[in-house]
């Protein structure tokens, strides 16, 4: 077959979107699977002798404090660490969510904080693509959109297991991943490549694989952002996004992956800050503070009895709804178990205690939530809490087996999006070949690899491409001369020689 000649052989673009026609089609889809009871979260199947005994030692204020997970950093000044230590000593808060820093520094702070804690701290992190999402000098795995292109889900489960191993080595117990939002809005500024893609079945399968890897490794997986943050064009860090779809559409698309993970034994869910009129008619009410969404839908209809985390309560999507203290009380009343990143944890503890004393909230509800959290701590190994070993931590977090797994993931994610003219594999001789990098630097690893085979002219564009910059780049590519084949022949011969040996 004759191949058409092409002056520019080179553009790899991932186009992931969903058409309005596909959405309408999905609205009429009924789930063919028979209804079944969800598998309980793993920590509810474990022994709870330690959890029961610890609960009996806690005052009401301490039980409330156990439901707080406060923000901590390992790249801040000594004053920050002193403030966190004070909260642990004086209030017996339940846990910390670590943000930016480094693995060695975080390990030292973990040992310091755990040493002064009356009740061992549950530590969580946002680790969607591994520790590198928050910590320097650590391994970066593919983002979820790249994982969505992998055919073998066992590779994703292996990645979850490896991330869990690294987390356990660092003394972290909860990963706020996977993201199971369906990426059905190309204008989404915050989910985007953090999603497995636009297909609900693929999102569910990949989410289940990632979850199993984490939980088989002894880490609590947290699906987010319930009831679905994919179809928004605003960021809940800065505003309250609205999901203005019917309940039928939500069931068939946004809610579907969450339901599937709950059925398979998911340990935790994070509730996003979203306004969803089809689920709660109260105008401007964030889903985090909505009883119909958290209690009635998630716990009632879905039958989910794992841990329910709020998204960070300092985010504008919820912070504008009320003042500190009131927000945390309303989040508990809505059905959440763990209050993540409260703006003022002391004020929140005191306001919730006042509410118990005034009969606004039942002390039995606080006890129930605290016991659930303690059972999760027991399952995660905190009943036998040991200091994080500092020696060799960088080597242990960057093993050769982990590097090989990462390479396999990236390799399996490579996808030919379109080759209707049969151009692949590229003929290396007599053609003009260019590599166009979008949003990255010139001479990156990919371009260096291309250069090992033949002469490839390098170009780059900014992530946001204007008409002028696109026309300029196109004009430059038209001036490329055809490349020779000597380098290609040399490299291919070398590779053949290596294979023969």
DOLO-723782 format. One line per 3 residues: number of its first residue (from 1); their letters; for each residue x, y, z of C-alpha. Coordinates in Angstrom, 3 decimals. Each point is the difference from the previous one (the first is absolute). Layout:
N
NUM	A	X:Y:Z; ... $
//
This chain:
501
1	XXX	0.000:0.000:0.000; 1.340:3.404:-0.957; 0.463:2.380:2.897 $
4	XXX	-0.868:3.658:-0.304; 2.987:2.277:0.535; -0.272:2.419:2.871 $
7	XXX	2.102:3.066:0.668; -0.583:-0.072:3.758; -0.011:-3.436:1.556 $
10	XXX	-0.621:0.759:3.488; -2.713:0.916:2.466; -1.227:-2.038:2.899 $
13	XXX	-3.119:1.599:1.411; -2.379:-1.514:2.517; -3.562:1.064:-0.702 $
16	XXX	-2.213:-1.130:2.859; -3.510:1.424:0.005; -3.581:-1.178:-0.164 $
19	XXX	-2.604:1.262:-2.382; -3.476:1.196:0.947; -1.403:-2.874:-2.048 $
22	XXX	1.958:-2.507:2.058; -1.230:1.640:3.209; -3.633:-0.268:-1.143 $
25	XXX	0.589:-3.618:-0.869; 1.477:-0.651:3.440; -3.025:1.553:1.710 $
28	XXX	-2.131:-2.837:-1.315; 2.440:-2.755:1.004; -1.201:-2.293:2.745 $
31	XXX	2.530:-1.902:2.052; -0.393:-3.677:-1.013; 1.825:-1.344:3.059 $
34	XXX	-2.153:-1.503:2.753; -0.140:2.015:3.219; 2.151:-1.483:2.761 $
37	XXX	1.183:0.934:3.445; 3.343:1.815:0.017; 3.092:-1.698:1.375 $
40	XXX	0.773:1.610:3.395; 3.128:2.174:0.224; 2.957:-2.102:1.183 $
43	XXX	0.333:1.696:3.382; -3.540:-0.995:0.954; 0.946:-3.671:-0.415 $
46	XXX	3.025:0.296:2.280; 0.286:-0.475:3.768; -1.015:3.074:1.972 $
49	XXX	1.201:-0.812:3.537; 2.551:2.816:-0.104; -2.525:2.478:-1.436 $
52	XXX	-2.571:-0.859:2.667; 2.515:0.364:2.814; 1.371:3.321:-1.294 $
55	XXX	-3.496:1.446:-0.404; -0.735:-0.654:3.664; 2.976:2.181:1.024 $
58	XXX	-1.033:3.057:-2.026; -2.000:2.932:1.338; -2.773:1.492:-2.127 $
61	XXX	2.275:2.856:-1.082; 2.691:-2.501:-1.017; -2.517:-2.088:-1.952 $
64	XXX	-0.959:3.138:-1.907; 3.679:0.864:-0.546; 0.618:-3.475:-1.440 $
67	XXX	-2.242:0.997:-2.910; 2.365:2.839:-1.008; 2.772:-0.461:-2.581 $
70	XXX	2.192:3.100:0.073; 2.313:1.265:-2.772; 3.741:-0.537:0.548 $
73	XXX	3.069:0.802:-2.116; 3.607:-1.107:0.120; 1.296:3.051:-1.908 $
76	XXX	-1.109:2.669:2.471; 1.763:1.775:2.826; 0.389:-1.341:3.564 $
79	XXX	-2.988:2.071:1.191; -2.365:-2.100:-2.111; 1.276:-3.270:1.488 $
82	XXX	-0.333:1.432:3.510; -3.626:0.986:-0.662; -0.841:-3.479:-1.321 $
85	XXX	1.680:-1.624:2.988; -2.031:2.232:2.316; -3.273:-1.120:-1.601 $
88	XXX	1.026:-3.631:0.414; 1.049:0.382:3.648; -2.831:2.250:1.158 $
91	XXX	-2.940:-1.196:-2.124; 0.888:-3.574:-1.019; -1.042:0.601:-3.612 $
94	XXX	-0.598:-3.090:-2.102; 2.315:0.483:-2.937; 2.013:2.088:-2.419 $
97	XXX	-0.123:0.499:-3.746; 3.555:0.630:-1.186; 0.576:2.357:-2.901 $
100	XXX	3.263:1.250:-1.572; 3.443:-0.915:1.245; 2.539:-2.799:-0.201 $
103	XXX	-0.014:-3.649:1.112; 2.803:0.246:2.568; -1.395:3.158:1.573 $
106	XXX	-3.521:-1.435:0.080; 1.218:-3.231:1.595; 1.729:1.967:2.775 $
109	XXX	-3.130:2.076:0.636; -2.132:-3.141:-0.029; 2.142:-1.536:2.726 $
112	XXX	-0.119:3.234:2.002; -3.771:0.316:-0.263; -0.781:-3.667:0.658 $
115	XXX	2.276:0.057:3.065; -2.143:2.649:1.732; -3.412:-1.317:-1.115 $
118	XXX	-2.194:-1.577:2.669; -1.903:-1.791:-2.775; 2.087:-0.946:-3.069 $
121	XXX	-0.543:2.384:-2.897; -1.496:-1.093:-3.305; 2.061:1.572:-2.789 $
124	XXX	-1.399:0.670:-3.459; 1.296:1.500:-3.234; -1.213:0.875:-3.486 $
127	XXX	2.020:-2.557:-1.962; -1.828:-0.430:-3.294; 3.239:-0.586:-1.913 $
130	XXX	2.056:-1.093:2.982; 2.091:1.780:2.610; 1.351:2.410:-2.619 $
133	XXX	-3.362:1.774:0.005; 1.089:1.542:3.331; 3.638:-0.907:0.742 $
136	XXX	3.273:0.676:-1.767; 2.535:-2.784:-0.662; -2.751:-2.595:-0.446 $
139	XXX	-1.444:-2.064:-2.844; -2.518:1.522:-2.409; -2.431:-2.479:-1.522 $
142	XXX	-2.219:0.834:-2.999; -2.981:2.269:0.504; -3.360:-1.688:-0.175 $
145	XXX	-0.822:1.049:-3.573; 3.110:-1.875:-1.162; -1.047:-2.988:2.128 $
148	XXX	-3.381:0.100:-1.717; 1.700:-0.960:-3.279; 1.507:-3.199:1.456 $
151	XXX	-1.760:-3.201:-1.038; 1.365:-2.225:2.783; -1.668:1.056:3.264 $
154	XXX	2.350:-2.313:1.926; 2.761:2.556:-0.610; -2.057:2.675:1.743 $
157	XXX	-0.653:-2.312:2.933; 3.757:-0.618:0.205; 0.565:3.767:0.029 $
160	XXX	-2.467:0.387:2.879; 1.830:-2.741:1.900; 3.374:1.691:-0.564 $
163	XXX	-1.324:3.413:1.067; -1.423:-1.668:3.125; 3.419:-1.529:0.745 $
166	XXX	1.630:3.416:-0.257; -2.690:1.555:2.178; 0.397:-2.641:2.700 $
169	XXX	3.766:0.559:-0.084; -0.654:3.697:0.654; -2.613:-0.624:2.713 $
172	XXX	-3.047:1.198:-2.022; -3.326:-1.842:0.266; -2.533:1.666:-2.336 $
175	XXX	0.354:0.897:-3.660; -2.531:2.505:-1.292; -0.199:-1.881:-3.286 $
178	XXX	-1.172:-1.211:-2.436; -1.879:2.797:-1.743; -3.102:-1.629:-1.502 $
181	XXX	-1.515:3.146:-1.477; -1.003:-0.569:-3.626; 1.829:2.516:-2.203 $
184	XXX	-2.987:1.010:-2.111; 0.707:3.737:-0.242; 3.140:1.053:-1.944 $
187	XXX	-0.189:3.445:1.639; 0.437:-1.456:3.517; 2.865:1.974:1.586 $
190	XXX	0.670:-2.250:2.991; -0.759:-3.682:-0.827; 1.092:-0.429:-3.615 $
193	XXX	3.061:-2.317:-0.156; -0.645:-1.077:3.600; -2.890:-2.105:-1.371 $
196	XXX	0.286:-3.422:-1.656; -2.045:1.388:-2.902; -3.480:0.558:-1.367 $
199	XXX	-1.262:-3.590:-0.047; -1.826:-0.973:3.216; 0.832:-3.711:-0.312 $
202	XXX	3.703:0.660:-0.490; 0.026:2.475:2.903; -1.680:-2.591:2.240 $
205	XXX	2.328:-2.856:-1.016; 3.142:2.059:0.411; -1.238:1.417:3.305 $
208	XXX	-0.700:-3.497:1.349; 3.464:-1.202:-1.060; 1.721:2.976:1.643 $
211	XXX	-2.124:-0.430:3.147; 0.814:-3.721:0.279; 3.710:0.657:-0.300 $
214	XXX	-0.047:2.599:2.762; -2.189:-2.009:2.378; 1.829:-3.290:-0.620 $
217	XXX	3.088:1.962:1.049; -1.590:1.046:3.295; -0.947:3.568:-0.999 $
220	XXX	-3.510:1.464:0.056; -1.070:1.067:-3.513; -2.237:3.066:-0.332 $
223	XXX	-2.122:0.501:-3.121; -0.670:3.644:-0.841; -1.729:2.443:-0.595 $
226	XXX	-3.515:-1.249:0.816; -2.538:0.418:-1.592; 2.179:0.802:-3.045 $
229	XXX	2.160:3.027:-0.881; 0.562:-0.799:-3.690; -2.605:2.124:-1.776 $
232	XXX	0.892:3.431:1.363; 1.804:3.003:-1.473; 1.001:1.454:3.391 $
235	XXX	2.378:-1.065:2.767; -1.428:-0.719:3.462; 3.220:1.357:1.526 $
238	XXX	-1.186:3.447:-1.097; -3.789:-0.205:-0.511; -3.010:-2.283:0.408 $
241	XXX	-0.449:-1.930:-3.280; -3.491:-1.082:-1.042; -0.906:-3.408:-1.441 $
244	XXX	-3.318:0.849:-1.695; -1.060:-3.432:-1.256; -3.020:-2.208:0.647 $
247	XXX	0.105:-2.855:2.495; -0.284:-2.444:-2.920; 3.108:1.443:-1.601 $
250	XXX	1.905:0.040:3.309; -0.846:-3.658:0.644; 1.096:-1.029:-3.465 $
253	XXX	3.281:1.921:-0.048; 1.382:2.000:2.937; -1.156:-2.310:2.803 $
256	XXX	0.713:-3.249:-1.812; 3.734:-0.432:0.826; -0.581:0.822:3.684 $
259	XXX	-2.758:-2.609:0.184; 2.265:-2.625:-1.588; 2.894:0.647:2.395 $
262	XXX	-2.347:-0.145:2.995; -1.210:-3.390:-1.211; 3.614:-1.226:-0.104 $
265	XXX	0.967:0.919:3.576; 1.216:3.597:-0.172; 1.398:1.290:3.290 $
268	XXX	-0.769:3.730:-0.248; -1.666:2.685:-2.115; 0.758:3.712:-0.161 $
271	XXX	-2.989:2.305:-0.516; 0.676:2.922:-2.340; -1.215:3.570:0.330 $
274	XXX	-2.670:0.054:-2.711; -3.510:1.356:-0.431; -2.233:-2.762:-1.393 $
277	XXX	-3.655:1.149:-0.239; -1.244:-3.432:-1.108; 1.230:-1.441:3.319 $
280	XXX	-0.649:2.944:2.335; -2.354:2.860:-0.821; 1.585:2.427:2.492 $
283	XXX	1.474:2.693:-2.232; 3.730:0.611:0.461; 0.467:-2.885:2.443 $
286	XXX	3.308:-1.880:-0.442; -0.398:-3.787:-0.181; 2.402:-0.242:2.947 $
289	XXX	-2.700:1.530:2.223; -2.946:-1.845:-1.550; -1.757:-2.733:1.977 $
292	XXX	-1.934:-1.197:-3.079; 3.300:-0.540:-1.832; 2.265:-1.338:2.755 $
295	XXX	-2.406:-1.870:2.291; -2.992:-0.839:-2.191; 1.756:-0.748:-3.286 $
298	XXX	3.506:-1.173:0.910; -0.735:-1.824:3.245; -3.672:-0.816:-0.620 $
301	XXX	-0.436:-0.850:-3.675; 3.587:-1.124:-0.696; 0.300:-1.835:3.317 $
304	XXX	3.480:1.447:0.554; 1.228:-0.414:3.574; 3.678:0.820:-0.431 $
307	XXX	1.666:3.278:0.972; -1.474:3.163:-1.509; 2.523:2.840:-0.281 $
310	XXX	-0.901:3.564:-0.850; 2.140:1.652:-2.617; 2.229:2.684:1.556 $
313	XXX	-2.221:2.356:1.991; 2.186:3.024:-0.759; -0.969:-0.137:-3.707 $
316	XXX	-2.193:2.861:-1.239; -2.593:-2.477:-1.263; -1.059:-0.534:3.625 $
319	XXX	1.822:2.642:2.066; -2.359:2.714:-1.238; -3.051:-1.949:1.202 $
322	XXX	0.470:0.809:3.704; 2.547:0.930:2.645; 2.629:-2.355:1.499 $
325	XXX	-1.536:-2.276:2.601; -3.439:0.167:-1.569; 1.298:-1.576:-3.216 $
328	XXX	1.491:-2.961:1.878; -3.189:-0.504:2.040; -2.141:0.069:-3.142 $
331	XXX	2.356:-2.441:-1.740; -0.391:-2.491:2.858; -3.771:0.414:0.012 $
334	XXX	-0.022:-0.645:-3.760; 1.612:-3.393:0.592; 3.757:0.489:-0.459 $
337	XXX	2.337:-1.854:2.375; 3.342:1.800:-0.343; 0.349:3.777:-0.290 $
340	XXX	2.930:0.676:-2.286; 2.060:3.195:0.317; -2.316:1.950:2.373 $
343	XXX	0.802:3.702:-0.091; 0.062:0.237:3.804; 0.081:-3.467:1.612 $
346	XXX	-0.238:1.307:3.573; -3.055:2.100:-0.802; -1.520:-2.991:-1.844 $
349	XXX	0.488:-2.338:2.985; -1.504:2.547:2.397; -3.012:0.742:-2.247 $
352	XXX	-0.814:-3.690:-0.468; 0.258:-0.565:3.765; -2.432:2.889:0.548 $
355	XXX	-2.361:-1.611:-2.515; 0.105:-3.309:1.895; -0.691:1.742:3.299 $
358	XXX	-2.916:1.886:-1.572; -1.484:-3.141:-1.533; 0.665:1.101:-3.617 $
361	XXX	2.046:-3.142:-0.602; -0.136:-3.296:1.853; 3.082:-1.113:1.945 $
364	XXX	-0.722:-3.529:-1.259; 0.629:1.208:-3.553; 3.424:1.342:1.014 $
367	XXX	0.753:-3.328:1.680; -1.032:-1.942:-3.113; 2.190:2.071:-2.305 $
370	XXX	2.958:-0.085:2.381; -0.188:-3.791:0.348; -0.119:-0.385:-3.789 $
373	XXX	3.134:2.132:-0.313; 1.771:-1.959:2.743; -0.846:-3.279:-1.744 $
376	XXX	1.545:1.390:-3.193; 3.094:0.978:1.992; 0.218:-3.503:1.443 $
379	XXX	-0.234:-1.597:-3.460; 2.697:2.367:-1.312; 2.427:-1.199:2.697 $
382	XXX	-0.195:2.862:2.473; -0.712:-2.327:2.919; 3.673:-0.966:-0.311 $
385	XXX	1.355:3.371:-1.055; 3.778:0.019:-0.588; 2.285:2.941:-0.830 $
388	XXX	0.841:0.458:-3.674; 3.505:-1.292:-0.669; 2.008:2.929:-1.339 $
391	XXX	3.020:-1.901:-1.269; -0.199:-0.895:-3.693; -3.384:1.632:-0.538 $
394	XXX	0.846:1.560:-3.377; 1.314:-3.291:-1.377; -3.050:-1.862:1.312 $
397	XXX	-2.347:2.452:-1.716; 1.841:-0.182:-3.338; 0.625:-3.688:-0.663 $
400	XXX	0.919:-1.511:-3.342; -3.175:-2.092:0.012; -2.056:3.180:0.421 $
403	XXX	1.862:1.672:-2.865; -0.615:-3.034:-2.227; -3.700:0.037:0.867 $
406	XXX	-0.219:3.684:-0.851; 1.664:-0.658:-3.355; -2.455:-2.822:-0.712 $
409	XXX	-2.936:2.294:0.821; 1.178:2.757:-2.315; 0.809:-2.506:-2.725 $
412	XXX	-3.428:-1.610:0.222; -1.699:3.407:-0.116; 1.453:0.922:-3.403 $
415	XXX	-2.950:0.149:-2.362; -0.328:0.488:-3.745; -2.976:2.344:-0.073 $
418	XXX	-0.296:0.091:-3.777; 1.962:-1.539:-2.886; -2.544:-0.195:-2.808 $
421	XXX	2.699:0.615:-2.660; 2.209:-2.805:1.268; 2.990:2.213:0.797 $
424	XXX	1.280:-2.114:2.881; 2.656:-1.124:0.454; 1.570:3.172:-1.357 $
427	XXX	2.384:-0.511:-2.937; 3.248:1.617:1.142; 1.601:0.783:-3.351 $
430	XXX	-1.023:2.634:-2.518; -2.643:1.678:2.140; -0.193:3.294:1.815 $
433	XXX	-0.606:-0.788:3.675; -0.732:2.436:2.799; -0.828:-0.365:3.669 $
436	XXX	-2.317:2.629:1.477; -0.012:0.293:3.793; -3.069:1.627:1.517 $
439	XXX	0.471:1.585:3.422; 3.408:-1.570:0.725; 3.638:0.900:-0.600 $
442	XXX	1.956:-0.708:-3.146; 2.343:-3.001:-0.105; -1.975:-1.905:2.611 $
445	XXX	0.389:-3.748:0.498; -2.415:-0.864:-2.825; 1.765:2.231:-2.501 $
448	XXX	3.403:-1.305:1.063; -1.233:-3.542:-0.653; -1.224:0.968:-3.477 $
451	XXX	3.412:1.468:-0.725; 1.650:-3.376:0.555; -1.680:-1.325:-3.156 $
454	XXX	0.121:2.844:-2.507; 0.193:3.749:-0.429; -3.142:1.488:1.499 $
457	XXX	-0.568:3.732:0.054; -1.252:1.173:3.394; -2.731:2.565:0.595 $
460	XXX	-2.103:1.042:2.968; -3.255:1.847:0.716; -1.384:1.384:3.216 $
463	XXX	-2.758:-2.021:1.661; -2.453:2.679:-1.105; 0.413:0.232:-3.770 $
466	XXX	-0.973:3.172:-1.851; -0.770:0.148:-3.709; 3.184:2.030:-0.621 $
469	XXX	2.270:-2.420:1.871; -1.568:-2.973:-1.769; 0.461:1.584:-3.428 $
472	XXX	3.587:0.920:0.874; 0.858:-3.538:1.037; -1.670:-1.429:-3.113 $
475	XXX	2.006:2.373:-2.213; 3.259:-1.108:1.604; -0.786:-3.682:-0.494 $
478	XXX	-0.509:0.557:-3.721; 3.652:1.018:-0.302; 1.336:-3.353:1.316 $
481	XXX	2.251:-1.972:-2.359; -0.453:-3.764:-0.492; 2.119:-2.000:2.422 $
484	XXX	2.520:-2.690:-0.851; 0.073:-3.547:1.290; 3.599:-0.574:1.206 $
487	XXX	-0.784:0.695:3.662; -3.126:-2.145:-0.111; 1.882:-2.905:-1.573 $
490	XXX	2.764:0.274:2.606; -2.421:0.095:2.928; -2.187:-2.822:-1.290 $
493	XXX	3.094:-2.147:-0.650; 1.211:0.679:3.518; -3.388:-0.991:1.447 $
496	XXX	-0.016:-3.191:-2.092; 3.479:-0.831:1.272; -1.103:0.484:3.605 $
499	XXX	-3.016:-2.269:-0.560; 2.223:-2.700:-1.539; 2.281:0.016:3.038 $
//
